């Protein structure tokens, strides 16, 4: 079954029935059935859907008020993110999703791996498991080849199980969902901020570095995008 033959949804509110369905779960209905139900029942309040992150292909009637529609690309990106609550928060962060949709093979990125932010280049974008009749999409992941000082900090040579996604040296690759990947050069959807610093504070910092800073007495994390001089003072632009 082709992924484009389905209509996808994310559960935004816990339905009254069935009670085991969690917010952030994802489901789908075949497009021909969706069109048929919508066209024949103008007051349609529930849809019979199947869940993507379930081992069972049982249909459930879910209230339309509890879910929001996704296109196939958005659904594929979000399905790779776990757990469900994190996925729902990512869905609500539209800039993060739109930024991920602009990533292509060859894009320089920072990827979070074991608590570290590592620099690399995207070499693969796609599923880790092949789709099947019950699961038209299985999640879109990013295969990243680590660069420079971060080489050797990965966990793969570009192979997942027996599937060769891309080629790199041993432990120089990482597979990650979009929630752990950020472009080095921010897109129009990437939030950023500019901060003035002293020359001493900016010494040794270069674009692409991960930094920690303080705003309103709170520690924040970001990535240096650019360093310029303004009115005789260094100005560091940070993508958050």
GROMACS elastic network, one bead per residue, 0.5 to 0.9 nm:
[ bonds ]
;  ai    aj funct       b0    kb
    1     4     6  0.85541   500
    1     5     6  0.70747   500
    1     6     6  0.86989   500
    1   131     6  0.80367   500
    1   132     6  0.66729   500
    1   133     6  0.53530   500
    1   134     6  0.83316   500
    1   135     6  0.83952   500
    1   136     6  0.59024   500
    2     5     6  0.54602   500
    2     6     6  0.77132   500
    2   131     6  0.85969   500
    2   132     6  0.88863   500
    2   133     6  0.86442   500
    2   136     6  0.62610   500
    2   137     6  0.85270   500
    3     6     6  0.59088   500
    3     7     6  0.86419   500
    3    72     6  0.66864   500
    3   131     6  0.84760   500
    3   135     6  0.88237   500
    3   136     6  0.50676   500
    3   137     6  0.60934   500
    4     7     6  0.76873   500
    4    31     6  0.83369   500
    4    71     6  0.87941   500
    4    72     6  0.64814   500
    4   136     6  0.86620   500
    5    29     6  0.88816   500
    5    30     6  0.60895   500
    5    31     6  0.55245   500
    5    32     6  0.78493   500
    5   136     6  0.86401   500
    6    28     6  0.63202   500
    6    29     6  0.56499   500
    6    32     6  0.81158   500
    6    34     6  0.84857   500
    6    72     6  0.78935   500
    6   136     6  0.78881   500
    7    27     6  0.85755   500
    7    28     6  0.54709   500
    7    29     6  0.54293   500
    7    30     6  0.61309   500
    7    31     6  0.55326   500
    7    34     6  0.73639   500
    7    69     6  0.74818   500
    7    70     6  0.73986   500
    7    71     6  0.71945   500
    7    72     6  0.74431   500
    8    26     6  0.73734   500
    8    27     6  0.58859   500
    8    29     6  0.67068   500
    8    30     6  0.87651   500
    8    68     6  0.84328   500
    8    69     6  0.58361   500
    8    70     6  0.52447   500
    8    71     6  0.64584   500
    8    72     6  0.67203   500
    8    75     6  0.65600   500
    9    25     6  0.85910   500
    9    26     6  0.57777   500
    9    27     6  0.53546   500
    9    28     6  0.59723   500
    9    29     6  0.86102   500
    9    49     6  0.89812   500
    9    67     6  0.60534   500
    9    68     6  0.53018   500
    9    70     6  0.53559   500
    9    71     6  0.83606   500
    9    75     6  0.75745   500
   10    23     6  0.77829   500
   10    24     6  0.59122   500
   10    25     6  0.58641   500
   10    27     6  0.64120   500
   10    28     6  0.87270   500
   10    66     6  0.85527   500
   10    67     6  0.54248   500
   10    68     6  0.55092   500
   10    69     6  0.66416   500
   10    70     6  0.71291   500
   10    75     6  0.80045   500
   10    88     6  0.77614   500
   10    91     6  0.84664   500
   11    14     6  0.71133   500
   11    15     6  0.82968   500
   11    21     6  0.83210   500
   11    22     6  0.72761   500
   11    24     6  0.51612   500
   11    25     6  0.54161   500
   11    26     6  0.61938   500
   11    27     6  0.78462   500
   11    66     6  0.57809   500
   11    68     6  0.66374   500
   11    88     6  0.80579   500
   12    15     6  0.89917   500
   12    22     6  0.86683   500
   12    23     6  0.51642   500
   12    24     6  0.60899   500
   12    25     6  0.82450   500
   12    65     6  0.86206   500
   12    66     6  0.55782   500
   12    67     6  0.51429   500
   12    68     6  0.67858   500
   12    88     6  0.70017   500
   13    22     6  0.79125   500
   13    23     6  0.53327   500
   13    24     6  0.81875   500
   13    65     6  0.80255   500
   13    67     6  0.68331   500
   14    17     6  0.84776   500
   14    19     6  0.76218   500
   14    20     6  0.86832   500
   14    21     6  0.65974   500
   14    22     6  0.57975   500
   14    23     6  0.52671   500
   14    24     6  0.89074   500
   14    66     6  0.66901   500
   15    18     6  0.66038   500
   15    19     6  0.66089   500
   15    20     6  0.87571   500
   15    21     6  0.69605   500
   15    22     6  0.81210   500
   15    23     6  0.83311   500
   15    62     6  0.69453   500
   15    63     6  0.68957   500
   15    65     6  0.87706   500
   15    66     6  0.60963   500
   16    19     6  0.59204   500
   16    62     6  0.88562   500
   16    63     6  0.86326   500
   17    20     6  0.79273   500
   17    21     6  0.79662   500
   17    60     6  0.89412   500
   17    61     6  0.82046   500
   17    62     6  0.73938   500
   17    63     6  0.86640   500
   18    21     6  0.62070   500
   18    60     6  0.76913   500
   18    61     6  0.82661   500
   18    62     6  0.79562   500
   19    22     6  0.80673   500
   21    24     6  0.89338   500
   21    25     6  0.70304   500
   22    25     6  0.57036   500
   22    84     6  0.70899   500
   22    85     6  0.82583   500
   23    26     6  0.86570   500
   23    66     6  0.85668   500
   23    67     6  0.87591   500
   23    84     6  0.65509   500
   23    85     6  0.66184   500
   23    88     6  0.70139   500
   24    83     6  0.80814   500
   24    85     6  0.54998   500
   24    86     6  0.76534   500
   24    87     6  0.57258   500
   24    89     6  0.82184   500
   24    91     6  0.85472   500
   25    51     6  0.73953   500
   25    52     6  0.78973   500
   25    53     6  0.70121   500
   25    79     6  0.86063   500
   25    84     6  0.57508   500
   25    85     6  0.85009   500
   25    87     6  0.81921   500
   25    88     6  0.81137   500
   26    50     6  0.85471   500
   26    51     6  0.57839   500
   26    52     6  0.57099   500
   26    53     6  0.67011   500
   26    67     6  0.89451   500
   26    75     6  0.78223   500
   26    78     6  0.86767   500
   26    79     6  0.71955   500
   26    84     6  0.86749   500
   27    49     6  0.60400   500
   27    50     6  0.52720   500
   27    52     6  0.53033   500
   27    53     6  0.79181   500
   28    31     6  0.88380   500
   28    48     6  0.87788   500
   28    49     6  0.54093   500
   28    50     6  0.54754   500
   28    51     6  0.64219   500
   28    52     6  0.71802   500
   29    32     6  0.84930   500
   29    33     6  0.68818   500
   29    34     6  0.62927   500
   29    47     6  0.81408   500
   29    48     6  0.71451   500
   29    49     6  0.50814   500
   29    50     6  0.64717   500
   30    33     6  0.54652   500
   30    34     6  0.62456   500
   30    35     6  0.87906   500
   30    49     6  0.85049   500
   31    35     6  0.60824   500
   31    36     6  0.84108   500
   32    35     6  0.52665   500
   32    36     6  0.61062   500
   32    37     6  0.86662   500
   33    37     6  0.60714   500
   33    38     6  0.84983   500
   34    37     6  0.52655   500
   34    38     6  0.60809   500
   34    39     6  0.84401   500
   34    47     6  0.80946   500
   34    48     6  0.89818   500
   35    38     6  0.52428   500
   35    39     6  0.59306   500
   35    40     6  0.84549   500
   36    39     6  0.53167   500
   36    40     6  0.60958   500
   36    41     6  0.84095   500
   37    40     6  0.53774   500
   37    41     6  0.58456   500
   37    42     6  0.84748   500
   37    44     6  0.75470   500
   37    47     6  0.81896   500
   38    41     6  0.54519   500
   38    42     6  0.62373   500
   38    43     6  0.84049   500
   38    44     6  0.66713   500
   39    42     6  0.65307   500
   40    44     6  0.87194   500
   41    44     6  0.52492   500
   44    47     6  0.77107   500
   44    64     6  0.82039   500
   45    62     6  0.84383   500
   45    63     6  0.58308   500
   45    64     6  0.56097   500
   45    65     6  0.75767   500
   46    61     6  0.58951   500
   46    62     6  0.52026   500
   46    64     6  0.52514   500
   46    65     6  0.82637   500
   47    60     6  0.78112   500
   47    61     6  0.52871   500
   47    62     6  0.54325   500
   47    63     6  0.65263   500
   47    64     6  0.65469   500
   48    59     6  0.57532   500
   48    60     6  0.52068   500
   48    62     6  0.63944   500
   49    58     6  0.83372   500
   49    59     6  0.51342   500
   49    60     6  0.54265   500
   49    61     6  0.63789   500
   49    62     6  0.70650   500
   50    54     6  0.84984   500
   50    56     6  0.85788   500
   50    57     6  0.60531   500
   50    58     6  0.61043   500
   50    60     6  0.64067   500
   50    61     6  0.89937   500
   50   134     6  0.84680   500
   51    54     6  0.56341   500
   51    55     6  0.86488   500
   51    56     6  0.79578   500
   51    57     6  0.69867   500
   51    58     6  0.78445   500
   51    59     6  0.76078   500
   51    60     6  0.83121   500
   51   135     6  0.84445   500
   52    55     6  0.82429   500
   52    56     6  0.89519   500
   52    57     6  0.83239   500
   52    79     6  0.79312   500
   52   134     6  0.80356   500
   52   135     6  0.59326   500
   52   136     6  0.81882   500
   52   137     6  0.76766   500
   52   138     6  0.76489   500
   53    56     6  0.88281   500
   53    79     6  0.77057   500
   53   135     6  0.85217   500
   53   138     6  0.84300   500
   54    57     6  0.71707   500
   54    58     6  0.89451   500
   56    59     6  0.89232   500
   56   134     6  0.85257   500
   57   134     6  0.61499   500
   57   135     6  0.84347   500
   62    65     6  0.85180   500
   62    66     6  0.73235   500
   62    67     6  0.82003   500
   63    66     6  0.55424   500
   63    67     6  0.73936   500
   64    67     6  0.55958   500
   64    68     6  0.76745   500
   65    68     6  0.78928   500
   70    73     6  0.80584   500
   70    74     6  0.59899   500
   70    75     6  0.58694   500
   71    74     6  0.54607   500
   71    75     6  0.62048   500
   71    76     6  0.86777   500
   72    75     6  0.51345   500
   72    76     6  0.60886   500
   72    77     6  0.87279   500
   72   137     6  0.84512   500
   73    76     6  0.51131   500
   73    77     6  0.63091   500
   73    78     6  0.86825   500
   73   101     6  0.76591   500
   73   140     6  0.85002   500
   74    77     6  0.52720   500
   74    78     6  0.61661   500
   74    79     6  0.85199   500
   74    91     6  0.85055   500
   74    97     6  0.70802   500
   74    98     6  0.85380   500
   74   101     6  0.79201   500
   75    78     6  0.52190   500
   75    79     6  0.59309   500
   75    80     6  0.88653   500
   75   137     6  0.81811   500
   75   139     6  0.77937   500
   75   140     6  0.88491   500
   76    79     6  0.53517   500
   76    80     6  0.69370   500
   76   126     6  0.89796   500
   76   127     6  0.86245   500
   76   137     6  0.62008   500
   76   138     6  0.69206   500
   76   140     6  0.52350   500
   76   141     6  0.88223   500
   77    80     6  0.58060   500
   77    81     6  0.74448   500
   77    97     6  0.77508   500
   77   100     6  0.79255   500
   77   101     6  0.82624   500
   77   139     6  0.58807   500
   77   141     6  0.73442   500
   77   177     6  0.72807   500
   77   178     6  0.68223   500
   78    81     6  0.54103   500
   78    82     6  0.85020   500
   78    87     6  0.61428   500
   78    88     6  0.84504   500
   78    90     6  0.75891   500
   78    91     6  0.71562   500
   78    97     6  0.81710   500
   78   139     6  0.70622   500
   78   140     6  0.78855   500
   78   177     6  0.82341   500
   78   178     6  0.81293   500
   78   179     6  0.87001   500
   79    82     6  0.76893   500
   79    87     6  0.76870   500
   79   137     6  0.81699   500
   79   138     6  0.68393   500
   79   140     6  0.73454   500
   79   177     6  0.89150   500
   80    87     6  0.86244   500
   80   127     6  0.86743   500
   80   138     6  0.73136   500
   80   140     6  0.58409   500
   80   141     6  0.65451   500
   80   176     6  0.84430   500
   80   177     6  0.55812   500
   80   178     6  0.79649   500
   80   179     6  0.89288   500
   81    84     6  0.76518   500
   81    86     6  0.72590   500
   81    87     6  0.55696   500
   81    90     6  0.85634   500
   81   139     6  0.80119   500
   81   177     6  0.59771   500
   81   178     6  0.76816   500
   81   179     6  0.68939   500
   82    85     6  0.76979   500
   82    86     6  0.62512   500
   82    87     6  0.60232   500
   83    86     6  0.55117   500
   83    87     6  0.63298   500
   83    88     6  0.88830   500
   84    88     6  0.62081   500
   84    89     6  0.87262   500
   85    88     6  0.50916   500
   85    89     6  0.63272   500
   85    90     6  0.86660   500
   86    89     6  0.51203   500
   86    90     6  0.62115   500
   86    91     6  0.86417   500
   87    90     6  0.50572   500
   87    91     6  0.61886   500
   87    92     6  0.87427   500
   87   179     6  0.88271   500
   88    92     6  0.63833   500
   88    93     6  0.87534   500
   89    92     6  0.51395   500
   89    93     6  0.63898   500
   90    94     6  0.73701   500
   90    96     6  0.69532   500
   90    97     6  0.71468   500
   90   179     6  0.75574   500
   91    94     6  0.62336   500
   91    96     6  0.82635   500
   91    97     6  0.69518   500
   92    95     6  0.87582   500
   92    96     6  0.88924   500
   92    97     6  0.87961   500
   93    96     6  0.55865   500
   93    97     6  0.67975   500
   93    98     6  0.89662   500
   94    97     6  0.52108   500
   94    98     6  0.61116   500
   94    99     6  0.84956   500
   94   189     6  0.85915   500
   95    98     6  0.51138   500
   95    99     6  0.59560   500
   95   100     6  0.85450   500
   95   188     6  0.88561   500
   95   189     6  0.50511   500
   95   190     6  0.64482   500
   95   191     6  0.78135   500
   96    99     6  0.51498   500
   96   100     6  0.62638   500
   96   101     6  0.87916   500
   96   178     6  0.83545   500
   96   179     6  0.78343   500
   96   182     6  0.89009   500
   96   189     6  0.72453   500
   96   190     6  0.70917   500
   96   191     6  0.88753   500
   97   100     6  0.51387   500
   97   101     6  0.63857   500
   97   178     6  0.80125   500
   97   179     6  0.86742   500
   97   189     6  0.89034   500
   98   101     6  0.50971   500
   98   102     6  0.67515   500
   98   189     6  0.65469   500
   98   190     6  0.87677   500
   99   102     6  0.53904   500
   99   103     6  0.69785   500
   99   182     6  0.81963   500
   99   183     6  0.82744   500
   99   186     6  0.83001   500
   99   187     6  0.65188   500
   99   188     6  0.79481   500
   99   189     6  0.55728   500
   99   190     6  0.63747   500
  100   103     6  0.54022   500
  100   104     6  0.88864   500
  100   178     6  0.60332   500
  100   179     6  0.84609   500
  100   181     6  0.80266   500
  100   182     6  0.78716   500
  100   183     6  0.85922   500
  101   104     6  0.82144   500
  102   187     6  0.79299   500
  103   106     6  0.86243   500
  103   107     6  0.63875   500
  103   109     6  0.89856   500
  103   122     6  0.82660   500
  103   125     6  0.88003   500
  103   182     6  0.88641   500
  103   183     6  0.74596   500
  104   107     6  0.56640   500
  104   122     6  0.70406   500
  104   123     6  0.85280   500
  104   124     6  0.84478   500
  104   125     6  0.74810   500
  105   108     6  0.88937   500
  105   121     6  0.77055   500
  105   123     6  0.51889   500
  105   124     6  0.60469   500
  105   125     6  0.68786   500
  105   142     6  0.88788   500
  105   143     6  0.89984   500
  106   121     6  0.57591   500
  106   122     6  0.52124   500
  106   123     6  0.61636   500
  106   124     6  0.87459   500
  107   120     6  0.85471   500
  107   121     6  0.56411   500
  107   122     6  0.55217   500
  107   123     6  0.83450   500
  107   183     6  0.69916   500
  107   184     6  0.81891   500
  107   185     6  0.88395   500
  108   119     6  0.74995   500
  108   120     6  0.58669   500
  108   122     6  0.65582   500
  108   182     6  0.86796   500
  108   183     6  0.59952   500
  108   184     6  0.56703   500
  108   185     6  0.75967   500
  109   118     6  0.82973   500
  109   119     6  0.59769   500
  109   120     6  0.54947   500
  109   121     6  0.58638   500
  109   122     6  0.71113   500
  109   144     6  0.82980   500
  109   181     6  0.65208   500
  109   182     6  0.53880   500
  109   185     6  0.79050   500
  109   208     6  0.85734   500
  110   117     6  0.60385   500
  110   118     6  0.53514   500
  110   120     6  0.61865   500
  110   121     6  0.83481   500
  110   180     6  0.81579   500
  110   181     6  0.58128   500
  110   182     6  0.52748   500
  110   183     6  0.62395   500
  110   184     6  0.62271   500
  110   208     6  0.77091   500
  110   210     6  0.86906   500
  110   223     6  0.84916   500
  111   116     6  0.80454   500
  111   117     6  0.54590   500
  111   118     6  0.52308   500
  111   119     6  0.64178   500
  111   120     6  0.72347   500
  111   144     6  0.79901   500
  111   146     6  0.88872   500
  111   174     6  0.81999   500
  111   176     6  0.76281   500
  111   178     6  0.89427   500
  111   180     6  0.54999   500
  111   182     6  0.65142   500
  111   183     6  0.87813   500
  112   115     6  0.62652   500
  112   116     6  0.54576   500
  112   118     6  0.62192   500
  112   119     6  0.89776   500
  112   176     6  0.82410   500
  112   179     6  0.88582   500
  112   180     6  0.51207   500
  112   181     6  0.66553   500
  112   182     6  0.88333   500
  113   116     6  0.52755   500
  113   117     6  0.63693   500
  113   118     6  0.70934   500
  113   153     6  0.84252   500
  113   154     6  0.76606   500
  113   174     6  0.78072   500
  113   176     6  0.83604   500
  113   180     6  0.78076   500
  114   117     6  0.84536   500
  117   180     6  0.89134   500
  117   209     6  0.88782   500
  117   210     6  0.68444   500
  118   146     6  0.69957   500
  118   147     6  0.81263   500
  118   149     6  0.88110   500
  118   150     6  0.59141   500
  118   151     6  0.88143   500
  118   153     6  0.81667   500
  118   210     6  0.87601   500
  119   144     6  0.89193   500
  119   145     6  0.85295   500
  119   146     6  0.58259   500
  119   147     6  0.58124   500
  119   148     6  0.76953   500
  119   149     6  0.84946   500
  119   150     6  0.64788   500
  119   151     6  0.87864   500
  119   184     6  0.83519   500
  119   208     6  0.76932   500
  119   209     6  0.87706   500
  120   144     6  0.58912   500
  120   145     6  0.52810   500
  120   148     6  0.82747   500
  120   150     6  0.79815   500
  120   151     6  0.86627   500
  120   173     6  0.86012   500
  121   143     6  0.84810   500
  121   144     6  0.53817   500
  121   145     6  0.53341   500
  121   146     6  0.65220   500
  121   147     6  0.72806   500
  122   125     6  0.75384   500
  122   142     6  0.65826   500
  122   143     6  0.58433   500
  122   145     6  0.64047   500
  122   146     6  0.88727   500
  123   142     6  0.76358   500
  123   143     6  0.55664   500
  123   144     6  0.55152   500
  123   145     6  0.64580   500
  123   158     6  0.87490   500
  123   165     6  0.82919   500
  123   166     6  0.62796   500
  123   167     6  0.83291   500
  124   141     6  0.79605   500
  124   142     6  0.56950   500
  124   144     6  0.68967   500
  124   158     6  0.86986   500
  124   165     6  0.63151   500
  124   166     6  0.62836   500
  124   175     6  0.88367   500
  125   140     6  0.66373   500
  125   141     6  0.57149   500
  125   143     6  0.62088   500
  125   144     6  0.89867   500
  125   165     6  0.86299   500
  126   139     6  0.75439   500
  126   141     6  0.53629   500
  126   142     6  0.67384   500
  126   143     6  0.82805   500
  126   165     6  0.86009   500
  127   130     6  0.64919   500
  127   131     6  0.81140   500
  127   137     6  0.79604   500
  127   138     6  0.61467   500
  127   139     6  0.55488   500
  127   141     6  0.58565   500
  127   142     6  0.86190   500
  128   138     6  0.74775   500
  128   139     6  0.74480   500
  128   140     6  0.75761   500
  128   141     6  0.69437   500
  128   160     6  0.69509   500
  128   161     6  0.89713   500
  128   163     6  0.79635   500
  128   165     6  0.84794   500
  128   175     6  0.88935   500
  129   137     6  0.89375   500
  129   138     6  0.62674   500
  129   139     6  0.81552   500
  129   163     6  0.87301   500
  130   135     6  0.89326   500
  130   136     6  0.87779   500
  130   137     6  0.79416   500
  130   138     6  0.69282   500
  131   134     6  0.80398   500
  131   135     6  0.56217   500
  131   136     6  0.50460   500
  131   137     6  0.52856   500
  131   138     6  0.58536   500
  132   135     6  0.51503   500
  132   136     6  0.56124   500
  132   137     6  0.77963   500
  132   138     6  0.87406   500
  133   136     6  0.60549   500
  135   138     6  0.64757   500
  137   140     6  0.82759   500
  139   177     6  0.83050   500
  140   177     6  0.69303   500
  140   178     6  0.81956   500
  141   175     6  0.64812   500
  141   176     6  0.55889   500
  141   178     6  0.69099   500
  142   174     6  0.79833   500
  142   175     6  0.55270   500
  142   176     6  0.53297   500
  142   177     6  0.61303   500
  142   178     6  0.70230   500
  142   181     6  0.80769   500
  143   158     6  0.70282   500
  143   165     6  0.74236   500
  143   166     6  0.73854   500
  143   173     6  0.69402   500
  143   174     6  0.57749   500
  143   176     6  0.67191   500
  144   158     6  0.81784   500
  144   166     6  0.88164   500
  144   172     6  0.83915   500
  144   173     6  0.55063   500
  144   174     6  0.51725   500
  144   175     6  0.62954   500
  144   176     6  0.79596   500
  145   151     6  0.81158   500
  145   154     6  0.84163   500
  145   157     6  0.85141   500
  145   158     6  0.79408   500
  145   166     6  0.87094   500
  145   167     6  0.84003   500
  145   168     6  0.65294   500
  145   169     6  0.86481   500
  145   172     6  0.58468   500
  145   174     6  0.66256   500
  146   149     6  0.85152   500
  146   150     6  0.58362   500
  146   151     6  0.51309   500
  146   152     6  0.76591   500
  146   153     6  0.77272   500
  146   154     6  0.71886   500
  146   168     6  0.88023   500
  146   171     6  0.88613   500
  146   172     6  0.53456   500
  146   173     6  0.58251   500
  146   174     6  0.74664   500
  147   150     6  0.55798   500
  147   151     6  0.53403   500
  147   152     6  0.89891   500
  147   172     6  0.79309   500
  148   151     6  0.58237   500
  149   152     6  0.83489   500
  149   153     6  0.88449   500
  150   153     6  0.57035   500
  150   154     6  0.81014   500
  150   172     6  0.79827   500
  151   154     6  0.71395   500
  151   169     6  0.86201   500
  151   171     6  0.75124   500
  151   172     6  0.51155   500
  151   173     6  0.81692   500
  152   155     6  0.79981   500
  152   169     6  0.81276   500
  152   170     6  0.71266   500
  152   173     6  0.80411   500
  153   171     6  0.62161   500
  153   172     6  0.62815   500
  153   173     6  0.80783   500
  153   174     6  0.87386   500
  154   157     6  0.84564   500
  154   170     6  0.81840   500
  154   173     6  0.50084   500
  154   174     6  0.53387   500
  154   175     6  0.88687   500
  155   158     6  0.88678   500
  155   170     6  0.76471   500
  155   172     6  0.67450   500
  155   173     6  0.60238   500
  155   174     6  0.60011   500
  155   175     6  0.84436   500
  156   159     6  0.63085   500
  156   160     6  0.75993   500
  156   168     6  0.81710   500
  156   169     6  0.81240   500
  156   170     6  0.60354   500
  156   172     6  0.62894   500
  156   174     6  0.61492   500
  156   175     6  0.80508   500
  157   160     6  0.86152   500
  157   164     6  0.88356   500
  157   166     6  0.77230   500
  157   167     6  0.60270   500
  157   169     6  0.53553   500
  157   171     6  0.57065   500
  157   172     6  0.61189   500
  157   173     6  0.54481   500
  157   174     6  0.82788   500
  158   163     6  0.86316   500
  158   164     6  0.62266   500
  158   165     6  0.56007   500
  158   167     6  0.50078   500
  158   168     6  0.59512   500
  158   169     6  0.82232   500
  158   170     6  0.83706   500
  158   171     6  0.87060   500
  158   172     6  0.81878   500
  158   173     6  0.57359   500
  158   174     6  0.75186   500
  158   175     6  0.81415   500
  159   162     6  0.64790   500
  159   163     6  0.55154   500
  159   165     6  0.56852   500
  159   166     6  0.67973   500
  159   167     6  0.75266   500
  159   173     6  0.88254   500
  160   163     6  0.51379   500
  160   164     6  0.64438   500
  160   165     6  0.71395   500
  160   175     6  0.85409   500
  161   164     6  0.81759   500
  164   167     6  0.74796   500
  166   173     6  0.89045   500
  167   173     6  0.84602   500
  168   171     6  0.82092   500
  168   172     6  0.62337   500
  168   173     6  0.65293   500
  169   172     6  0.54137   500
  169   173     6  0.75462   500
  170   173     6  0.74655   500
  171   174     6  0.79844   500
  176   179     6  0.78332   500
  176   180     6  0.62763   500
  176   181     6  0.71534   500
  177   180     6  0.59790   500
  177   181     6  0.70433   500
  178   182     6  0.76237   500
  179   182     6  0.80611   500
  182   185     6  0.86316   500
  182   186     6  0.79102   500
  182   190     6  0.87036   500
  183   186     6  0.56807   500
  183   187     6  0.77226   500
  183   190     6  0.86624   500
  184   207     6  0.80225   500
  184   208     6  0.58198   500
  184   223     6  0.77510   500
  184   224     6  0.84034   500
  184   225     6  0.69687   500
  184   239     6  0.86822   500
  185   207     6  0.89425   500
  185   208     6  0.82760   500
  185   225     6  0.64980   500
  185   239     6  0.87718   500
  186   189     6  0.75840   500
  186   190     6  0.53572   500
  186   191     6  0.79464   500
  186   192     6  0.80265   500
  186   225     6  0.74612   500
  186   239     6  0.69191   500
  187   190     6  0.52585   500
  187   191     6  0.85839   500
  188   191     6  0.79971   500
  190   239     6  0.69127   500
  190   240     6  0.76753   500
  191   238     6  0.87408   500
  191   239     6  0.59219   500
  191   240     6  0.58013   500
  192   222     6  0.87253   500
  192   225     6  0.85465   500
  192   237     6  0.69356   500
  192   238     6  0.55120   500
  192   240     6  0.55203   500
  193   236     6  0.84359   500
  193   237     6  0.56564   500
  193   238     6  0.53405   500
  193   239     6  0.64041   500
  193   240     6  0.74130   500
  194   235     6  0.65792   500
  194   236     6  0.57073   500
  194   238     6  0.61047   500
  194   239     6  0.87493   500
  195   234     6  0.86026   500
  195   235     6  0.55855   500
  195   236     6  0.53608   500
  195   237     6  0.62959   500
  195   238     6  0.77290   500
  196   230     6  0.85106   500
  196   233     6  0.67439   500
  196   234     6  0.59555   500
  196   236     6  0.62374   500
  196   237     6  0.87100   500
  197   200     6  0.80436   500
  197   201     6  0.59719   500
  197   202     6  0.65244   500
  197   233     6  0.68706   500
  197   234     6  0.56072   500
  197   235     6  0.60431   500
  197   236     6  0.70338   500
  198   201     6  0.51955   500
  198   202     6  0.65388   500
  198   203     6  0.87695   500
  198   233     6  0.65765   500
  198   234     6  0.63027   500
  198   235     6  0.85684   500
  199   202     6  0.53487   500
  199   203     6  0.61325   500
  199   233     6  0.73120   500
  199   234     6  0.62798   500
  200   203     6  0.52938   500
  200   204     6  0.88510   500
  201   204     6  0.85164   500
  201   205     6  0.84075   500
  202   205     6  0.54537   500
  202   206     6  0.84200   500
  202   227     6  0.83510   500
  202   234     6  0.72756   500
  202   235     6  0.86644   500
  202   236     6  0.77766   500
  203   206     6  0.86204   500
  205   208     6  0.87706   500
  205   209     6  0.66664   500
  205   211     6  0.88226   500
  205   224     6  0.79377   500
  205   227     6  0.85244   500
  206   209     6  0.58893   500
  206   224     6  0.68857   500
  206   225     6  0.82545   500
  206   226     6  0.76718   500
  206   227     6  0.75241   500
  207   210     6  0.87622   500
  207   223     6  0.75756   500
  207   226     6  0.54197   500
  207   227     6  0.72064   500
  207   237     6  0.89527   500
  207   238     6  0.89316   500
  208   223     6  0.58931   500
  208   224     6  0.52624   500
  208   225     6  0.61305   500
  208   226     6  0.84410   500
  209   222     6  0.85277   500
  209   223     6  0.56224   500
  209   224     6  0.54156   500
  209   225     6  0.81993   500
  210   221     6  0.73197   500
  210   222     6  0.58339   500
  210   224     6  0.64407   500
  211   220     6  0.84459   500
  211   221     6  0.58643   500
  211   222     6  0.55352   500
  211   223     6  0.58678   500
  211   224     6  0.69891   500
  211   238     6  0.84414   500
  212   219     6  0.66978   500
  212   220     6  0.56290   500
  212   222     6  0.64957   500
  212   223     6  0.85881   500
  213   218     6  0.82041   500
  213   219     6  0.57372   500
  213   220     6  0.53386   500
  213   221     6  0.64248   500
  213   222     6  0.80331   500
  214   217     6  0.58295   500
  214   218     6  0.52889   500
  214   220     6  0.59004   500
  214   221     6  0.87176   500
  215   218     6  0.53167   500
  215   219     6  0.66811   500
  215   220     6  0.71362   500
  216   219     6  0.85209   500
  220   240     6  0.82332   500
  221   239     6  0.89408   500
  221   240     6  0.66631   500
  222   238     6  0.59517   500
  222   239     6  0.55073   500
  223   237     6  0.85005   500
  223   238     6  0.53544   500
  223   239     6  0.51733   500
  223   240     6  0.65425   500
  224   227     6  0.77311   500
  224   236     6  0.68650   500
  224   237     6  0.60344   500
  224   239     6  0.63571   500
  224   240     6  0.89832   500
  225   236     6  0.75993   500
  225   237     6  0.55027   500
  225   238     6  0.54306   500
  225   239     6  0.62373   500
  226   235     6  0.82434   500
  226   236     6  0.59866   500
  226   237     6  0.52091   500
  226   238     6  0.73217   500
  227   234     6  0.67394   500
  227   235     6  0.56715   500
  227   237     6  0.62785   500
  228   233     6  0.83221   500
  228   234     6  0.56970   500
  228   235     6  0.52009   500
  228   236     6  0.65826   500
  228   237     6  0.82142   500
  229   232     6  0.59627   500
  229   233     6  0.53337   500
  229   235     6  0.56356   500
  229   236     6  0.86054   500
  230   233     6  0.52742   500
  230   234     6  0.62249   500
  230   235     6  0.63678   500
  231   234     6  0.83731   500
